[in-house]
Amino acid sequence: MHLRQPRADTPAGDQPLTKRRLIVREESWDVGGGFSITRSRKWAVQTLMVELHQDGLRGRGEGVPYRRLGETLESRSEEHTSELQ
């Protein structure tokens, strides 16, 4: 991981931060032949991808909503968008 060094003319921690950019998108991942779980068989997984960009750094993550908790890709996408912006 590359961390930016503080500028010589400002005390550490006083650097102005650049605007945060959030990217949330849905993807379908092929699972290569499918897999079976208790009550179903899946050939692809609907996944939510999240990227956060700020000050030359990028963080990425992915997740699948829990159907048993009533989560959907749309509800999780809206939640991440409202929390991180």
C-alpha positions in Angstrom: 0.0 0.0 0.0 1.3 3.4 -0.9 0.6 6.2 1.6 1.1 9.8 0.7 3.6 11.7 2.9 2.5 15.0 4.5 3.6 18.1 2.7 6.5 20.0 4.4 4.5 23.2 4.7 1.6 21.8 6.6 1.5 19.9 9.9 0.7 16.2 9.7 -3.0 15.6 9.7 -3.8 19.2 8.5 -3.8 18.3 4.8 -7.0 19.1 3.0 -8.7 16.0 1.7 -9.9 15.7 -1.8 -13.5 14.9 -2.6 -14.5 11.3 -2.0 -15.8 9.4 -5.0 -18.0 6.3 -4.5 -18.8 3.7 -7.1 -21.5 1.1 -6.4 -22.3 -1.4 -9.1 -24.0 -4.8 -9.5 -22.1 -7.7 -11.1 -23.0 -11.2 -12.0 -20.1 -13.7 -11.3 -20.1 -17.0 -13.1 -19.3 -19.8 -10.6 -17.9 -22.2 -13.2 -20.3 -25.1 -13.4 -22.6 -24.2 -10.6 -22.8 -25.2 -7.0 -25.6 -26.5 -4.9 -26.8 -25.3 -1.5 -29.6 -26.6 0.7 -32.6 -25.7 -1.5 -31.2 -24.5 -4.8 -28.4 -24.7 -7.4 -26.6 -21.5 -8.6 -24.8 -21.0 -11.9 -24.0 -17.3 -11.1 -23.9 -15.1 -8.1 -25.3 -11.5 -8.1 -22.7 -9.4 -6.3 -22.5 -5.8 -5.2 -19.2 -4.2 -5.8 -18.2 -1.0 -4.0 -15.2 1.2 -4.7 -14.2 4.3 -2.7 -11.6 6.7 -4.1 -10.0 9.6 -2.2 -6.5 11.3 -2.2 -5.1 8.9 -4.7 -6.1 5.8 -2.7 -8.7 3.2 -3.7 -10.6 0.7 -1.5 -12.7 -2.1 -3.0 -15.1 -4.6 -1.6 -17.8 -7.0 -2.6 -20.7 -8.7 -1.0 -23.9 -10.7 -1.5 -27.1 -9.7 0.3 -28.6 -12.1 2.8 -32.0 -13.1 1.4 -33.1 -14.6 4.7 -32.7 -11.1 6.2 -34.8 -9.5 3.5 -31.7 -7.8 1.8 -31.6 -7.2 -1.9 -28.9 -5.8 -4.2 -30.9 -2.6 -4.4 -31.4 -2.2 -0.7 -27.7 -2.8 0.1 -26.7 -0.4 -2.7 -28.9 2.3 -1.4 -27.6 1.8 2.2 -23.9 2.0 1.1 -24.6 5.0 -1.0 -26.3 6.9 1.8 -23.7 5.9 4.4 -20.5 6.7 2.4 -21.4 9.9 0.6 
